[in-house]
Amino acid sequence: MINPKTAITALWFTLTCFVIFGSFILKNQVHDLEHELARINRTITSDMQNIHILKAEWGRLNTPERLRKLAGEHTSLNKLKAEQIINYSALPFENESGVATAFSEQSNKNLKQLVKTQR
């Protein structure tokens, strides 16, 4: 039969080995997590620098003078003439029943003038 003192010593030795082994595993996990945290922090710093650069670039690209110049170069729009402006009431809206409202004679003339000036 096993001596109780030997059994207790074996039990303490086994528990000590488990604690040492568990501490070793925990230390390695913490080490890996610290490396991952450092990597994430480097990524965040890099992203913040990139955002700063992109904001500066957006501010330069979005200036009204530059946009006006680009619009003039890439679109063939003419300046707005007074004849092209019509009254809000002359716009064709549908009423609640779904039937289009009738235009007044003046509205029809304004629309015809608008079509002529655009040709």
C-alpha positions as CSV (number, residue, x, y, z in Angstrom):
1,M,0.0,0.0,0.0
2,I,1.1,3.6,-0.7
3,N,2.3,5.6,2.2
4,P,0.0,8.7,2.8
5,K,3.1,11.0,3.0
6,T,4.3,9.7,-0.4
7,A,0.8,10.1,-1.9
8,I,0.5,13.7,-0.6
9,T,4.0,14.5,-2.0
10,A,3.1,13.0,-5.4
11,L,-0.1,15.0,-5.4
12,W,1.7,18.3,-4.6
13,F,4.4,17.5,-7.2
14,T,1.6,16.8,-9.8
15,L,-0.3,20.0,-8.9
16,T,3.0,22.0,-9.1
17,C,3.7,20.6,-12.5
18,F,0.2,21.6,-13.7
19,V,0.6,25.1,-12.4
20,I,4.0,25.5,-14.0
21,F,2.7,24.1,-17.3
22,G,-0.4,26.4,-17.1
23,S,1.7,29.4,-16.3
24,F,3.9,28.6,-19.3
25,I,0.9,28.4,-21.7
26,L,-0.6,31.6,-20.2
27,K,2.7,33.4,-20.7
28,N,2.9,32.4,-24.3
29,Q,-0.7,33.5,-25.0
30,V,-0.1,36.8,-23.4
31,H,3.1,37.2,-25.5
32,D,1.1,36.5,-28.7
33,L,-1.6,38.9,-27.7
34,E,1.0,41.6,-27.0
35,H,2.4,41.1,-30.5
36,E,-1.0,41.3,-32.0
37,L,-1.8,44.5,-30.0
38,A,1.4,46.1,-31.2
39,R,0.6,45.1,-34.8
40,I,-2.9,46.6,-34.5
41,N,-1.5,49.8,-33.0
42,R,0.9,50.1,-35.9
43,T,-2.0,49.6,-38.3
44,I,-4.1,52.2,-36.6
45,T,-1.2,54.7,-36.7
46,S,-0.7,54.0,-40.4
47,D,-4.4,54.4,-41.1
48,M,-4.6,57.7,-39.2
49,Q,-1.6,59.0,-41.2
50,N,-3.3,57.9,-44.4
51,I,-6.6,59.6,-43.4
52,H,-4.7,62.8,-42.6
53,I,-3.1,62.7,-46.1
54,L,-6.5,61.9,-47.8
55,K,-8.2,64.8,-46.0
56,A,-5.5,67.2,-47.1
57,E,-5.8,65.9,-50.7
58,W,-9.6,66.1,-50.6
59,G,-9.3,69.7,-49.4
60,R,-7.1,70.6,-52.3
61,L,-9.1,68.7,-54.9
62,N,-12.4,70.1,-53.7
63,T,-11.6,73.8,-54.0
64,P,-14.3,75.8,-55.8
65,E,-11.8,77.3,-58.3
66,R,-10.5,73.9,-59.3
67,L,-14.0,72.5,-59.6
68,R,-15.2,75.5,-61.7
69,K,-12.2,75.0,-64.0
70,L,-12.8,71.3,-64.4
71,A,-16.5,71.9,-65.1
72,G,-15.7,74.4,-67.8
73,E,-13.2,72.0,-69.4
74,H,-15.3,68.8,-69.3
75,T,-18.9,70.0,-69.8
76,S,-20.4,71.9,-72.6
77,L,-22.8,73.9,-70.5
78,N,-23.7,77.5,-71.5
79,K,-24.5,80.2,-69.0
80,L,-28.1,80.3,-67.8
81,K,-30.3,82.9,-69.6
82,A,-33.3,84.6,-68.1
83,E,-35.6,83.1,-70.6
84,Q,-34.8,79.6,-69.4
85,I,-36.2,80.3,-65.9
86,I,-39.9,79.5,-65.4
87,N,-42.2,80.0,-62.5
88,Y,-42.6,77.2,-60.0
89,S,-46.4,77.1,-60.7
90,A,-45.7,76.3,-64.3
91,L,-44.1,73.0,-63.5
92,P,-46.2,69.9,-64.4
93,F,-47.3,68.3,-61.1
94,E,-49.9,65.6,-60.7
95,N,-52.7,66.3,-58.2
96,E,-54.0,63.7,-55.7
97,S,-56.3,61.9,-58.2
98,G,-53.3,61.2,-60.5
99,V,-54.5,63.4,-63.3
100,A,-52.1,66.0,-64.6
101,T,-53.1,69.6,-63.8
102,A,-53.9,71.9,-66.7
103,F,-51.4,74.5,-67.7
104,S,-52.3,78.1,-68.2
105,E,-51.7,79.8,-71.5
106,Q,-48.8,81.7,-70.1
107,S,-47.1,78.5,-68.8
108,N,-47.4,77.0,-72.3
109,K,-45.8,80.0,-73.8
110,N,-42.9,79.9,-71.3
111,L,-42.3,76.3,-72.0
112,K,-42.3,76.8,-75.8
113,Q,-39.9,79.7,-75.4
114,L,-37.7,77.5,-73.3
115,V,-37.6,74.8,-76.0
116,K,-36.8,77.3,-78.7
117,T,-33.9,78.9,-76.8
118,Q,-32.4,75.5,-76.1
119,R,-32.4,74.6,-79.8
